[in-house]
Amino acid sequence: MSKNTIICEERWSYVVFLQGDTAYLTFLTGGVVEVDHSVQLSESELLSVKANLAGASDLVRRLSSNQEELSARELPSPIWPSKT
């Protein structure tokens, strides 16, 4: 398995990380019941996050409010980076 590199994270909310050469955003949504979502980031999205770490929060808000886009991009199973 590839080593994970965390780009940024907000504890209990989201994490942006690299797994090999591929960038992912995994985030939580919900209220009483939390749901994890993972999407693969495009190169431009990754560059945006690296340039401005608030970009990750913006991306989470955008995906959380647009179920159609989230459904189209969401991975079958959420992935979280290993911190070992």
Secondary structure as UniProt FT lines:
FT   STRAND          4..10
FT   TURN            11..13
FT   STRAND          14..19
FT   TURN            20..21
FT   STRAND          22..30
FT   STRAND          34..40
FT   HELIX           43..51
FT   HELIX           54..65
FT   HELIX           67..73
//
